[in-house]
Amino acid sequence: MKEKIVGFFDDMLKEMKKVSWPKKTELRGSTIITLVTMVISAAFVYGIDKLISWVLMLIFGGSSTTTPPQQ
């Protein structure tokens, strides 16, 4: 059992040495692209949510908070 575990980690280290790791500038560029994409996506979803809320308020009327019925 011990030999299998040791063999697994040996193989893993050999494979990790074959990996082509990105340079610092490539990593920074990819990170910036990812962050910008996330911000744009979040703004888009926020805008769509507000638009749908506004349309539903026009259709159904009422306020954004619910009040209990009067007795």
C-alpha positions as CSV (number, residue, x, y, z in Angstrom):
1,M,0.0,0.0,0.0
2,K,2.8,2.4,0.9
3,E,4.5,1.7,-2.4
4,K,1.4,2.7,-4.3
5,I,1.1,6.0,-2.4
6,V,4.8,6.8,-2.9
7,G,4.5,5.9,-6.6
8,F,1.4,8.1,-7.0
9,F,3.3,11.1,-5.6
10,D,6.3,10.4,-7.7
11,D,4.2,10.3,-10.8
12,M,2.4,13.5,-9.8
13,L,5.7,15.3,-9.4
14,K,6.9,14.2,-12.8
15,E,3.7,15.4,-14.4
16,M,3.8,18.7,-12.6
17,K,7.3,19.3,-14.0
18,K,5.8,19.0,-17.5
19,V,3.2,21.7,-16.9
20,S,3.7,24.9,-18.8
21,W,3.2,27.5,-16.1
22,P,2.2,31.1,-17.2
23,K,4.6,33.9,-16.9
24,K,3.8,36.7,-14.4
25,T,2.6,39.1,-17.1
26,E,0.4,36.5,-18.7
27,L,-1.2,35.7,-15.3
28,R,-1.8,39.4,-14.6
29,G,-3.4,39.9,-18.0
30,S,-5.7,36.9,-17.5
31,T,-6.6,38.0,-14.1
32,I,-7.5,41.5,-15.3
33,I,-9.6,40.1,-18.1
34,T,-11.4,37.8,-15.7
35,L,-12.2,40.7,-13.2
36,V,-13.4,43.0,-16.0
37,T,-15.7,40.2,-17.3
38,M,-17.1,39.6,-13.9
39,V,-17.9,43.3,-13.3
40,I,-19.5,43.6,-16.7
41,S,-21.6,40.5,-16.1
42,A,-22.7,41.6,-12.7
43,A,-23.7,45.1,-14.0
44,F,-25.7,43.4,-16.8
45,V,-27.5,41.1,-14.4
46,Y,-28.2,44.0,-12.1
47,G,-29.6,46.1,-15.0
48,I,-31.8,43.2,-16.2
49,D,-33.1,42.6,-12.7
50,K,-34.0,46.3,-12.2
51,L,-35.7,46.4,-15.6
52,I,-37.8,43.3,-14.9
53,S,-38.7,44.7,-11.5
54,W,-39.8,48.0,-13.1
55,V,-41.9,46.2,-15.7
56,L,-43.6,44.1,-13.1
57,M,-44.3,47.1,-10.9
58,L,-46.0,48.8,-14.0
59,I,-48.0,45.6,-14.7
60,F,-49.1,44.8,-11.1
61,G,-48.8,48.2,-9.4
62,G,-48.3,48.5,-5.7
63,S,-45.3,49.3,-3.7
64,S,-42.1,47.5,-3.1
65,T,-43.1,46.6,0.4
66,T,-46.1,44.7,1.4
67,T,-48.5,45.9,4.1
68,P,-50.9,43.8,6.1
69,P,-54.6,44.2,5.1
70,Q,-56.7,46.7,7.0
71,Q,-59.4,45.3,9.3
